[in-house]
Amino acid sequence: MTKTTSGNKILFIGDSITDCFRRDKFPPLGNGYVLFFDDLIKINNPELKLTIINKGISGNTIIDLKERWEDDVIFHKPDKLSVLIGINDLHRYVRGEEIYSPEHYYKNYYSLLELTVKKLDSDILLMSPFYISKANTLDTFRKKVLSLIPSYISKVEKLSEEFSTMYINLHEVFQKRIELVEPETFAPEPVHPNRTGHLLIALEVYKKLI
């Protein structure tokens, strides 16, 4: 990884967790971890004149990212690229859509990274999907998600090794903390973090990219 320097362009892409209303209520960065990351730069590194781009879209899966990758990533030629995707794939697979299985997730994700390293000279940060819940006893949807999420996380870890990227296991980050405090400390439901949860993600990203 090259050092982040003044003038660098950092692009974030993903689903609703990245989007965080950036396309309507809070343009252009949204009201979540991308905005907080930008705030941390302003506070700690005011000398850095960075261009921060948010390309999250609510509801997206890896297949949706593939559809728009050339326009929303390759076109912008970012110096740093952060990707957070997978929870919608997992949800749709649990509901019976086979094209969102861990294996298909990996295959589509691989094709995006393969194109990226071919076309761009970008430092890449991959973040695992996460689920902020402790539901592991009753036969519930939440339990099913928690039982399957390691399969998706392992795919991201494998991709990170194969493409020599930076990596954050966000599921582990949250799970360690909800051993000590209730899940709602970080999110009103398991998928979408509150302000505290987004700040935690922003801090983890900051430690990796800056």
GROMACS elastic network, one bead per residue, 0.5 to 0.9 nm:
[ bonds ]
;  ai    aj funct       b0    kb
    1     4     6  0.88579   500
    1   122     6  0.88174   500
    1   123     6  0.58406   500
    1   124     6  0.83799   500
    1   165     6  0.81829   500
    1   166     6  0.80051   500
    1   209     6  0.88059   500
    2     5     6  0.87322   500
    2   123     6  0.71763   500
    3   209     6  0.81046   500
    3   210     6  0.72823   500
    4     7     6  0.87350   500
    4     8     6  0.65997   500
    4    48     6  0.83841   500
    4    50     6  0.89095   500
    4    79     6  0.84184   500
    4    80     6  0.82978   500
    4   209     6  0.69297   500
    4   210     6  0.59194   500
    5     8     6  0.58191   500
    5    48     6  0.64470   500
    5    49     6  0.80495   500
    5    50     6  0.79591   500
    5   210     6  0.88419   500
    6     9     6  0.89883   500
    6    47     6  0.71787   500
    6    50     6  0.59742   500
    7    48     6  0.70984   500
    7    49     6  0.52345   500
    7    50     6  0.51312   500
    7    51     6  0.69344   500
    8    48     6  0.83631   500
    8    49     6  0.73817   500
    8    50     6  0.52098   500
    8    51     6  0.63532   500
    8    52     6  0.86730   500
    8    78     6  0.75735   500
    8    79     6  0.57888   500
    8    80     6  0.76419   500
    9    50     6  0.58193   500
    9    52     6  0.60413   500
    9    53     6  0.75991   500
    9    76     6  0.85410   500
    9    77     6  0.79819   500
    9    79     6  0.52200   500
    9    80     6  0.64283   500
    9    81     6  0.86146   500
   10    50     6  0.72788   500
   10    51     6  0.61434   500
   10    52     6  0.50331   500
   10    53     6  0.62385   500
   10    54     6  0.87218   500
   10    78     6  0.56099   500
   10    79     6  0.59986   500
   10    81     6  0.58881   500
   10    82     6  0.77116   500
   11    51     6  0.82451   500
   11    52     6  0.60030   500
   11    54     6  0.60377   500
   11    55     6  0.72046   500
   11    73     6  0.75266   500
   11    76     6  0.82538   500
   11    77     6  0.88840   500
   11    78     6  0.59718   500
   11    79     6  0.80434   500
   11    80     6  0.63143   500
   11    82     6  0.62526   500
   11    83     6  0.86529   500
   12    18     6  0.71846   500
   12    34     6  0.73290   500
   12    52     6  0.78950   500
   12    53     6  0.61688   500
   12    55     6  0.58607   500
   12    56     6  0.68968   500
   12    73     6  0.89584   500
   12    80     6  0.85866   500
   12    81     6  0.60652   500
   12    83     6  0.61435   500
   12    84     6  0.80246   500
   13    18     6  0.65864   500
   13    19     6  0.80304   500
   13    53     6  0.85237   500
   13    54     6  0.62714   500
   13    57     6  0.78934   500
   13    65     6  0.82095   500
   13    72     6  0.82841   500
   13    73     6  0.80731   500
   13    81     6  0.78367   500
   13    82     6  0.63304   500
   13    83     6  0.52099   500
   13    84     6  0.65561   500
   13    85     6  0.80714   500
   14    17     6  0.72058   500
   14    18     6  0.54925   500
   14    19     6  0.71204   500
   14    54     6  0.87641   500
   14    55     6  0.68465   500
   14    57     6  0.63752   500
   14    58     6  0.80212   500
   14    60     6  0.69104   500
   14    61     6  0.80664   500
   14    62     6  0.84806   500
   14    65     6  0.74472   500
   14    82     6  0.85066   500
   14    83     6  0.58831   500
   14    85     6  0.51050   500
   14    86     6  0.85682   500
   15    18     6  0.55961   500
   15    19     6  0.60254   500
   15    20     6  0.86033   500
   15    55     6  0.86197   500
   15    56     6  0.50428   500
   15    59     6  0.56213   500
   15    61     6  0.70756   500
   15    65     6  0.88355   500
   15    84     6  0.72504   500
   15    85     6  0.61510   500
   15    86     6  0.83474   500
   15    87     6  0.85694   500
   15    88     6  0.80151   500
   16    20     6  0.56118   500
   16    21     6  0.78090   500
   16    56     6  0.63516   500
   16    57     6  0.55975   500
   16    59     6  0.59673   500
   16    60     6  0.73513   500
   16   192     6  0.78014   500
   17    20     6  0.56709   500
   17    32     6  0.74356   500
   17    33     6  0.81298   500
   17    56     6  0.75332   500
   17    57     6  0.85064   500
   17    58     6  0.73775   500
   17    84     6  0.81499   500
   17    85     6  0.88692   500
   17   191     6  0.79748   500
   17   192     6  0.61222   500
   17   193     6  0.74178   500
   17   198     6  0.84101   500
   18    21     6  0.87407   500
   18    22     6  0.85722   500
   18    29     6  0.88166   500
   18    30     6  0.77393   500
   18    32     6  0.69920   500
   18    33     6  0.70359   500
   18    34     6  0.68114   500
   18    54     6  0.72526   500
   18    55     6  0.76036   500
   18    57     6  0.73045   500
   18    58     6  0.79865   500
   18    84     6  0.73812   500
   19    22     6  0.54566   500
   19    23     6  0.74035   500
   19    29     6  0.77439   500
   19    30     6  0.60125   500
   19    31     6  0.82670   500
   19    32     6  0.78793   500
   19    34     6  0.85805   500
   19    54     6  0.69672   500
   19    55     6  0.68086   500
   19    57     6  0.51050   500
   19    58     6  0.59687   500
   20    23     6  0.83010   500
   20    25     6  0.89181   500
   20    26     6  0.79241   500
   20    29     6  0.81341   500
   20    31     6  0.54881   500
   20    32     6  0.56211   500
   20    33     6  0.84297   500
   20    34     6  0.87685   500
   20    56     6  0.77765   500
   20    57     6  0.83456   500
   20    58     6  0.77017   500
   21    24     6  0.56245   500
   21    25     6  0.55148   500
   21    26     6  0.56194   500
   21    27     6  0.73318   500
   21    28     6  0.89249   500
   21    29     6  0.83448   500
   21    30     6  0.50633   500
   21    31     6  0.65759   500
   21    32     6  0.85194   500
   21    57     6  0.87011   500
   21    58     6  0.82841   500
   22    25     6  0.63916   500
   22    28     6  0.52669   500
   22    29     6  0.52808   500
   22    31     6  0.68966   500
   22    32     6  0.89213   500
   22    54     6  0.75469   500
   22    55     6  0.86092   500
   22    56     6  0.79685   500
   22    57     6  0.85976   500
   23    26     6  0.68076   500
   23    27     6  0.56272   500
   23    28     6  0.68781   500
   23    29     6  0.84651   500
   23    30     6  0.73276   500
   23    56     6  0.89329   500
   23    57     6  0.82045   500
   24    27     6  0.62833   500
   24    28     6  0.87244   500
   24    30     6  0.85052   500
   25    30     6  0.76274   500
   25    31     6  0.85316   500
   26    29     6  0.67590   500
   26    31     6  0.60221   500
   27    30     6  0.55615   500
   27    31     6  0.84198   500
   28    35     6  0.89659   500
   28    53     6  0.77029   500
   28    54     6  0.69302   500
   29    32     6  0.79497   500
   29    33     6  0.89530   500
   29    34     6  0.61228   500
   29    35     6  0.54554   500
   29    38     6  0.86384   500
   29    52     6  0.78005   500
   29    53     6  0.68838   500
   29    54     6  0.54011   500
   29    55     6  0.85881   500
   30    33     6  0.82964   500
   30    34     6  0.70179   500
   30    35     6  0.62423   500
   30    54     6  0.76034   500
   30    56     6  0.89900   500
   31    34     6  0.75395   500
   31    35     6  0.58721   500
   31    36     6  0.78743   500
   31   195     6  0.85245   500
   31   198     6  0.88701   500
   32    35     6  0.55589   500
   32    36     6  0.63258   500
   32    37     6  0.86990   500
   32   193     6  0.84402   500
   32   194     6  0.82415   500
   32   195     6  0.69190   500
   32   197     6  0.88083   500
   32   198     6  0.53869   500
   32   199     6  0.74917   500
   32   202     6  0.83018   500
   33    37     6  0.58875   500
   33    38     6  0.84735   500
   33   195     6  0.83926   500
   33   197     6  0.83334   500
   33   199     6  0.58381   500
   33   200     6  0.79320   500
   33   201     6  0.59990   500
   33   203     6  0.84413   500
   33   205     6  0.86923   500
   34    37     6  0.50751   500
   34    38     6  0.63214   500
   34    39     6  0.86898   500
   34    52     6  0.81538   500
   34    53     6  0.84969   500
   34    54     6  0.69749   500
   34   198     6  0.83945   500
   34   201     6  0.88828   500
   34   202     6  0.67162   500
   35    38     6  0.50678   500
   35    39     6  0.62450   500
   35    40     6  0.87434   500
   35    52     6  0.89438   500
   35    54     6  0.89408   500
   35   202     6  0.82981   500
   36    40     6  0.61697   500
   36    41     6  0.86497   500
   36   198     6  0.75773   500
   36   199     6  0.62430   500
   36   201     6  0.89126   500
   36   202     6  0.58341   500
   36   203     6  0.82735   500
   37    40     6  0.50806   500
   37    41     6  0.64108   500
   37    42     6  0.88047   500
   37   199     6  0.80401   500
   37   201     6  0.86125   500
   37   203     6  0.70747   500
   37   205     6  0.73260   500
   37   206     6  0.63441   500
   38    41     6  0.51582   500
   38    42     6  0.64056   500
   38    43     6  0.87575   500
   38    50     6  0.87647   500
   38    52     6  0.71959   500
   38   202     6  0.86929   500
   39    42     6  0.50624   500
   39    43     6  0.61739   500
   39    44     6  0.85562   500
   40    43     6  0.50383   500
   40    44     6  0.58398   500
   40    45     6  0.75799   500
   40   202     6  0.81498   500
   40   203     6  0.80531   500
   40   206     6  0.75190   500
   41    44     6  0.53021   500
   41    46     6  0.63539   500
   41    47     6  0.88423   500
   41    48     6  0.74173   500
   41    50     6  0.85613   500
   41   206     6  0.81038   500
   41   210     6  0.84293   500
   42    45     6  0.56548   500
   42    47     6  0.82684   500
   42    48     6  0.80594   500
   43    46     6  0.62884   500
   44    47     6  0.87562   500
   45    48     6  0.56610   500
   45    49     6  0.88520   500
   45   210     6  0.88640   500
   46    49     6  0.74253   500
   53    78     6  0.89159   500
   55    72     6  0.66644   500
   55    73     6  0.82625   500
   56    60     6  0.81067   500
   56    84     6  0.88694   500
   57    60     6  0.59084   500
   59    64     6  0.88251   500
   59    88     6  0.65313   500
   60    63     6  0.77086   500
   60    64     6  0.54441   500
   60    65     6  0.68718   500
   60    85     6  0.76952   500
   60    86     6  0.85350   500
   60    88     6  0.66870   500
   60    89     6  0.82922   500
   61    64     6  0.51640   500
   61    65     6  0.64818   500
   61    66     6  0.87445   500
   61    85     6  0.65099   500
   61    86     6  0.62133   500
   61    87     6  0.77515   500
   61    88     6  0.55553   500
   61    89     6  0.53482   500
   61    90     6  0.89477   500
   61   100     6  0.82125   500
   61   105     6  0.86672   500
   62    65     6  0.50166   500
   62    66     6  0.62185   500
   62    67     6  0.87522   500
   62    85     6  0.64400   500
   62    86     6  0.66779   500
   62    88     6  0.85704   500
   62    89     6  0.70392   500
   62   100     6  0.83954   500
   62   105     6  0.64437   500
   62   106     6  0.89131   500
   62   108     6  0.65829   500
   62   109     6  0.64195   500
   63    66     6  0.50328   500
   63    67     6  0.64114   500
   63    89     6  0.86519   500
   63   100     6  0.84053   500
   63   105     6  0.80136   500
   63   108     6  0.67503   500
   63   109     6  0.83812   500
   64    67     6  0.50947   500
   64    68     6  0.66766   500
   64    69     6  0.84776   500
   65    68     6  0.53648   500
   65    69     6  0.55347   500
   65    72     6  0.86841   500
   65    85     6  0.86073   500
   65   109     6  0.87829   500
   65   112     6  0.83762   500
   66    69     6  0.51446   500
   66    70     6  0.80253   500
   66   108     6  0.71529   500
   66   109     6  0.79155   500
   66   111     6  0.82670   500
   66   112     6  0.65071   500
   67    70     6  0.79048   500
   67    71     6  0.88276   500
   68    71     6  0.55167   500
   68    72     6  0.58447   500
   68    73     6  0.79652   500
   69    72     6  0.52312   500
   69    73     6  0.52923   500
   69    74     6  0.65711   500
   69    75     6  0.86020   500
   69   112     6  0.73068   500
   70    73     6  0.56509   500
   70    75     6  0.60667   500
   70    76     6  0.89291   500
   71    74     6  0.62403   500
   71    75     6  0.53395   500
   71    76     6  0.78035   500
   72    75     6  0.63093   500
   72    76     6  0.68250   500
   73    76     6  0.55372   500
   73    77     6  0.67053   500
   73    78     6  0.73497   500
   73    81     6  0.82205   500
   73   116     6  0.83390   500
   74    77     6  0.54545   500
   74    78     6  0.78374   500
   74   115     6  0.86621   500
   74   116     6  0.69146   500
   74   119     6  0.71609   500
   74   120     6  0.71381   500
   75    78     6  0.86209   500
   77    80     6  0.88165   500
   77   119     6  0.86377   500
   77   120     6  0.63776   500
   77   121     6  0.80555   500
   77   122     6  0.76363   500
   78    81     6  0.62291   500
   78   120     6  0.79349   500
   78   121     6  0.82688   500
   78   122     6  0.62153   500
   78   123     6  0.85224   500
   79   120     6  0.84292   500
   79   121     6  0.69910   500
   79   123     6  0.62585   500
   79   124     6  0.86285   500
   80   121     6  0.88578   500
   80   122     6  0.52709   500
   80   124     6  0.58575   500
   80   125     6  0.76393   500
   80   209     6  0.78779   500
   81   122     6  0.65288   500
   81   123     6  0.61917   500
   81   125     6  0.60687   500
   81   126     6  0.84402   500
   82   123     6  0.86002   500
   82   124     6  0.59289   500
   82   126     6  0.59778   500
   82   127     6  0.75457   500
   82   205     6  0.85835   500
   83   124     6  0.78420   500
   83   125     6  0.63084   500
   83   126     6  0.51045   500
   83   127     6  0.61502   500
   83   128     6  0.87531   500
   84   125     6  0.87706   500
   84   126     6  0.64648   500
   84   127     6  0.51072   500
   84   128     6  0.65151   500
   84   129     6  0.66866   500
   85    88     6  0.76656   500
   85    89     6  0.81218   500
   85   126     6  0.88661   500
   85   127     6  0.77133   500
   85   128     6  0.73666   500
   85   129     6  0.61843   500
   86    89     6  0.50798   500
   86    90     6  0.62317   500
   86    91     6  0.87206   500
   86   105     6  0.77151   500
   86   128     6  0.75783   500
   86   129     6  0.53536   500
   86   130     6  0.85071   500
   86   152     6  0.71785   500
   86   153     6  0.86944   500
   87    90     6  0.50531   500
   87    91     6  0.62020   500
   87    92     6  0.86566   500
   87   129     6  0.55769   500
   87   130     6  0.70429   500
   87   131     6  0.79126   500
   87   145     6  0.89274   500
   87   149     6  0.82101   500
   87   152     6  0.87032   500
   87   191     6  0.76392   500
   88    91     6  0.50233   500
   88    92     6  0.61182   500
   88    93     6  0.84700   500
   88   100     6  0.86348   500
   89    92     6  0.52908   500
   89    93     6  0.61292   500
   89    94     6  0.86668   500
   89    97     6  0.88584   500
   89    99     6  0.86356   500
   89   100     6  0.50264   500
   89   101     6  0.72539   500
   89   102     6  0.82437   500
   89   105     6  0.72741   500
   90    93     6  0.50933   500
   90    94     6  0.61934   500
   90    95     6  0.86601   500
   90   100     6  0.67175   500
   90   101     6  0.71405   500
   90   102     6  0.77319   500
   90   105     6  0.89717   500
   90   145     6  0.71220   500
   90   148     6  0.75772   500
   90   149     6  0.71542   500
   90   152     6  0.76106   500
   91    94     6  0.51740   500
   91    95     6  0.63697   500
   91    96     6  0.89265   500
   91   100     6  0.85963   500
   91   145     6  0.71172   500
   92    96     6  0.65087   500
   92    97     6  0.56109   500
   92    98     6  0.82360   500
   92    99     6  0.88144   500
   92   100     6  0.64352   500
   92   101     6  0.85521   500
   93    96     6  0.50861   500
   93    98     6  0.57904   500
   93    99     6  0.74264   500
   93   100     6  0.51414   500
   93   101     6  0.55939   500
   93   102     6  0.84489   500
   94    97     6  0.73083   500
   94    98     6  0.87901   500
   94   100     6  0.89036   500
   94   101     6  0.86493   500
   94   141     6  0.82522   500
   94   144     6  0.73605   500
   94   145     6  0.72586   500
   94   148     6  0.84666   500
   95    98     6  0.89531   500
   96   100     6  0.87962   500
   97   100     6  0.59972   500
   97   101     6  0.75870   500
   98   101     6  0.53802   500
   98   104     6  0.82186   500
   99   102     6  0.88543   500
   99   103     6  0.86528   500
   99   104     6  0.59534   500
   99   105     6  0.79458   500
  100   103     6  0.79293   500
  100   104     6  0.58383   500
  100   105     6  0.59223   500
  101   104     6  0.52852   500
  101   105     6  0.60424   500
  101   106     6  0.85771   500
  101   152     6  0.85966   500
  102   106     6  0.60984   500
  102   107     6  0.86399   500
  102   148     6  0.88998   500
  102   151     6  0.62409   500
  102   152     6  0.54775   500
  102   155     6  0.71936   500
  103   106     6  0.51551   500
  103   107     6  0.62542   500
  103   108     6  0.87711   500
  103   151     6  0.89743   500
  103   152     6  0.86064   500
  103   155     6  0.81047   500
  104   107     6  0.50070   500
  104   108     6  0.61497   500
  104   109     6  0.83607   500
  105   108     6  0.54583   500
  105   109     6  0.60065   500
  105   110     6  0.84583   500
  105   152     6  0.77048   500
  105   155     6  0.79761   500
  106   109     6  0.51006   500
  106   110     6  0.59244   500
  106   111     6  0.86652   500
  106   152     6  0.80249   500
  106   155     6  0.57900   500
  106   156     6  0.75094   500
  106   158     6  0.88943   500
  106   159     6  0.77987   500
  107   110     6  0.51715   500
  107   111     6  0.64596   500
  107   112     6  0.89956   500
  108   111     6  0.52383   500
  108   112     6  0.65892   500
  108   113     6  0.89542   500
  109   112     6  0.52694   500
  109   113     6  0.64247   500
  109   114     6  0.86065   500
  109   156     6  0.85004   500
  109   159     6  0.80524   500
  110   113     6  0.52352   500
  110   114     6  0.59591   500
  110   115     6  0.85930   500
  110   159     6  0.68252   500
  110   163     6  0.89901   500
  111   114     6  0.50454   500
  111   115     6  0.62258   500
  111   116     6  0.85687   500
  112   115     6  0.52801   500
  112   116     6  0.61492   500
  112   117     6  0.88302   500
  113   117     6  0.61864   500
  113   118     6  0.84465   500
  113   124     6  0.89400   500
  113   159     6  0.83366   500
  113   163     6  0.74619   500
  114   117     6  0.55370   500
  114   118     6  0.62867   500
  114   119     6  0.87488   500
  114   163     6  0.80801   500
  115   118     6  0.50635   500
  115   119     6  0.60587   500
  115   120     6  0.82400   500
  116   119     6  0.52327   500
  116   120     6  0.55155   500
  116   121     6  0.80632   500
  116   122     6  0.79022   500
  117   120     6  0.54145   500
  117   121     6  0.65036   500
  117   122     6  0.73206   500
  117   163     6  0.81199   500
  118   121     6  0.80699   500
  123   165     6  0.70054   500
  123   166     6  0.78511   500
  123   209     6  0.89248   500
  124   160     6  0.87916   500
  124   163     6  0.87560   500
  124   164     6  0.83819   500
  124   165     6  0.52178   500
  124   166     6  0.61199   500
  124   167     6  0.84953   500
  125   160     6  0.82235   500
  125   165     6  0.57718   500
  125   167     6  0.55454   500
  125   168     6  0.76692   500
  125   205     6  0.84233   500
  125   208     6  0.79752   500
  125   209     6  0.80654   500
  126   156     6  0.70548   500
  126   157     6  0.83366   500
  126   159     6  0.84935   500
  126   160     6  0.66863   500
  126   165     6  0.68461   500
  126   166     6  0.61977   500
  126   168     6  0.65335   500
  126   169     6  0.86893   500
  127   130     6  0.89974   500
  127   153     6  0.88003   500
  127   156     6  0.74905   500
  127   157     6  0.88539   500
  127   166     6  0.85045   500
  127   167     6  0.57238   500
  127   169     6  0.60035   500
  127   170     6  0.63791   500
  127   205     6  0.89955   500
  128   152     6  0.77875   500
  128   153     6  0.54428   500
  128   154     6  0.86118   500
  128   155     6  0.89142   500
  128   156     6  0.61685   500
  128   157     6  0.78289   500
  128   167     6  0.78593   500
  128   168     6  0.64251   500
  128   169     6  0.51051   500
  128   170     6  0.55820   500
  128   171     6  0.66329   500
  129   149     6  0.75496   500
  129   152     6  0.74094   500
  129   153     6  0.65464   500
  129   156     6  0.86645   500
  129   169     6  0.78520   500
  129   170     6  0.66746   500
  129   171     6  0.64088   500
  130   146     6  0.89207   500
  130   149     6  0.74566   500
  130   153     6  0.83582   500
  130   169     6  0.80944   500
  130   170     6  0.57991   500
  130   172     6  0.78425   500
  130   173     6  0.88384   500
  130   174     6  0.76532   500
  130   175     6  0.87367   500
  130   190     6  0.83059   500
  130   191     6  0.73476   500
  131   134     6  0.88929   500
  131   142     6  0.86246   500
  131   145     6  0.77794   500
  131   146     6  0.69508   500
  131   149     6  0.78956   500
  131   170     6  0.88847   500
  131   171     6  0.62902   500
  131   174     6  0.80228   500
  131   175     6  0.83126   500
  131   189     6  0.89373   500
  131   190     6  0.51372   500
  131   191     6  0.56854   500
  131   192     6  0.87945   500
  132   171     6  0.75488   500
  132   174     6  0.64415   500
  132   175     6  0.68760   500
  132   178     6  0.78183   500
  132   183     6  0.59249   500
  132   184     6  0.82113   500
  132   186     6  0.76156   500
  132   187     6  0.69861   500
  132   189     6  0.73248   500
  132   191     6  0.65462   500
  132   192     6  0.85932   500
  132   193     6  0.83014   500
  133   136     6  0.86466   500
  133   142     6  0.73561   500
  133   143     6  0.85877   500
  133   146     6  0.77874   500
  133   175     6  0.78353   500
  133   178     6  0.79619   500
  133   182     6  0.88473   500
  133   183     6  0.59497   500
  133   184     6  0.87341   500
  133   189     6  0.79897   500
  133   190     6  0.55503   500
  133   191     6  0.89136   500
  134   137     6  0.89368   500
  134   142     6  0.85039   500
  134   143     6  0.81643   500
  134   146     6  0.82004   500
  134   175     6  0.80951   500
  134   178     6  0.78365   500
  134   179     6  0.85895   500
  134   182     6  0.89908   500
  134   183     6  0.75679   500
  135   138     6  0.71784   500
  135   140     6  0.78815   500
  135   142     6  0.60173   500
  135   143     6  0.52270   500
  135   144     6  0.89843   500
  135   146     6  0.75459   500
  136   139     6  0.81479   500
  136   140     6  0.85508   500
  136   142     6  0.79330   500
  136   143     6  0.51223   500
  136   144     6  0.84794   500
  136   146     6  0.74563   500
  136   147     6  0.81085   500
  137   140     6  0.83408   500
  137   143     6  0.71478   500
  138   143     6  0.71051   500
  139   142     6  0.83388   500
  139   143     6  0.64490   500
  139   144     6  0.76463   500
  140   143     6  0.52008   500
  140   144     6  0.64490   500
  140   145     6  0.88069   500
  141   144     6  0.50637   500
  141   145     6  0.62819   500
  141   146     6  0.86954   500
  142   145     6  0.51462   500
  142   146     6  0.62304   500
  142   147     6  0.86173   500
  142   190     6  0.82053   500
  143   146     6  0.51032   500
  143   147     6  0.61209   500
  143   148     6  0.86977   500
  144   147     6  0.51320   500
  144   148     6  0.63136   500
  144   149     6  0.86241   500
  145   148     6  0.52248   500
  145   149     6  0.59079   500
  146   149     6  0.53596   500
  146   150     6  0.76067   500
  147   150     6  0.69743   500
  147   151     6  0.85125   500
  148   151     6  0.56589   500
  148   152     6  0.72419   500
  149   152     6  0.52695   500
  149   153     6  0.62115   500
  149   154     6  0.86383   500
  149   171     6  0.87394   500
  150   154     6  0.59787   500
  150   155     6  0.86211   500
  151   154     6  0.52947   500
  151   155     6  0.65874   500
  152   155     6  0.51735   500
  152   156     6  0.65860   500
  152   157     6  0.88142   500
  153   156     6  0.51941   500
  153   157     6  0.62634   500
  153   158     6  0.86390   500
  153   169     6  0.76180   500
  153   171     6  0.82380   500
  154   158     6  0.60969   500
  154   159     6  0.86038   500
  155   158     6  0.50414   500
  155   159     6  0.61776   500
  155   160     6  0.85587   500
  156   159     6  0.50455   500
  156   160     6  0.60806   500
  156   161     6  0.86481   500
  156   167     6  0.83884   500
  156   169     6  0.89847   500
  157   160     6  0.50638   500
  157   161     6  0.63360   500
  157   162     6  0.86711   500
  157   167     6  0.73540   500
  157   168     6  0.89136   500
  157   169     6  0.83158   500
  158   161     6  0.51871   500
  158   162     6  0.61466   500
  158   163     6  0.86334   500
  159   163     6  0.59957   500
  159   164     6  0.80371   500
  159   165     6  0.80736   500
  160   163     6  0.53771   500
  160   164     6  0.55088   500
  160   166     6  0.67148   500
  160   167     6  0.63970   500
  161   164     6  0.50252   500
  161   165     6  0.67347   500
  161   166     6  0.87947   500
  161   167     6  0.89348   500
  162   165     6  0.80462   500
  166   208     6  0.73000   500
  166   209     6  0.87303   500
  167   208     6  0.82539   500
  168   171     6  0.87389   500
  168   172     6  0.87812   500
  168   173     6  0.83605   500
  168   204     6  0.75133   500
  168   205     6  0.79548   500
  168   208     6  0.83309   500
  169   172     6  0.54916   500
  169   173     6  0.64295   500
  170   174     6  0.62502   500
  170   175     6  0.84471   500
  170   201     6  0.75070   500
  170   204     6  0.85270   500
  171   174     6  0.53655   500
  171   175     6  0.59880   500
  171   176     6  0.85711   500
  172   176     6  0.60081   500
  172   177     6  0.86200   500
  173   176     6  0.56459   500
  173   177     6  0.67988   500
  173   200     6  0.86661   500
  173   201     6  0.87537   500
  173   204     6  0.88446   500
  174   177     6  0.52590   500
  174   178     6  0.62935   500
  174   179     6  0.88408   500
  174   183     6  0.85190   500
  174   186     6  0.80868   500
  174   197     6  0.83419   500
  174   200     6  0.86690   500
  175   178     6  0.52190   500
  175   179     6  0.64738   500
  175   183     6  0.86938   500
  176   179     6  0.55139   500
  176   180     6  0.75633   500
  177   180     6  0.55500   500
  177   181     6  0.64149   500
  177   182     6  0.85476   500
  177   183     6  0.84028   500
  178   182     6  0.55590   500
  178   183     6  0.54633   500
  178   184     6  0.88372   500
  178   185     6  0.81520   500
  178   186     6  0.85284   500
  179   182     6  0.76882   500
  179   183     6  0.87157   500
  181   184     6  0.83351   500
  181   185     6  0.67575   500
  182   185     6  0.57090   500
  182   186     6  0.81568   500
  183   186     6  0.58817   500
  183   187     6  0.64114   500
  183   188     6  0.78620   500
  183   189     6  0.80864   500
  183   190     6  0.77160   500
  184   188     6  0.50719   500
  184   189     6  0.69564   500
  184   190     6  0.83138   500
  184   193     6  0.88130   500
  184   194     6  0.84303   500
  185   188     6  0.78024   500
  185   194     6  0.80317   500
  185   196     6  0.72440   500
  185   197     6  0.77191   500
  186   189     6  0.88016   500
  186   190     6  0.88281   500
  186   192     6  0.87480   500
  186   193     6  0.56248   500
  186   194     6  0.56376   500
  186   195     6  0.74940   500
  186   196     6  0.54916   500
  186   198     6  0.79636   500
  186   200     6  0.86017   500
  187   190     6  0.62291   500
  187   191     6  0.73254   500
  187   192     6  0.59590   500
  187   195     6  0.81964   500
  187   196     6  0.79233   500
  187   197     6  0.63438   500
  187   198     6  0.89974   500
  188   191     6  0.84655   500
  188   192     6  0.72631   500
  188   193     6  0.70508   500
  188   194     6  0.67202   500
  189   192     6  0.63922   500
  189   193     6  0.76920   500
  190   193     6  0.76061   500
  192   197     6  0.84001   500
  192   198     6  0.87966   500
  193   196     6  0.72817   500
  193   198     6  0.57385   500
  194   197     6  0.51959   500
  194   198     6  0.61897   500
  194   199     6  0.85816   500
  195   198     6  0.51989   500
  195   199     6  0.61295   500
  195   200     6  0.87001   500
  196   199     6  0.50907   500
  196   200     6  0.63181   500
  196   201     6  0.88580   500
  197   200     6  0.51278   500
  197   201     6  0.64710   500
  197   202     6  0.87236   500
  198   201     6  0.51091   500
  198   202     6  0.61582   500
  198   203     6  0.86640   500
  199   203     6  0.61854   500
  199   204     6  0.86950   500
  200   203     6  0.51908   500
  200   204     6  0.63777   500
  200   205     6  0.87339   500
  201   204     6  0.51554   500
  201   205     6  0.62006   500
  201   206     6  0.85399   500
  202   205     6  0.50926   500
  202   206     6  0.59975   500
  202   207     6  0.86300   500
  203   206     6  0.50035   500
  203   207     6  0.62412   500
  203   208     6  0.87768   500
  204   207     6  0.52518   500
  204   208     6  0.65540   500
  204   209     6  0.88781   500
  205   208     6  0.51740   500
  205   209     6  0.60730   500
  205   210     6  0.82207   500
  206   209     6  0.52971   500
  206   210     6  0.55309   500
  207   210     6  0.59166   500
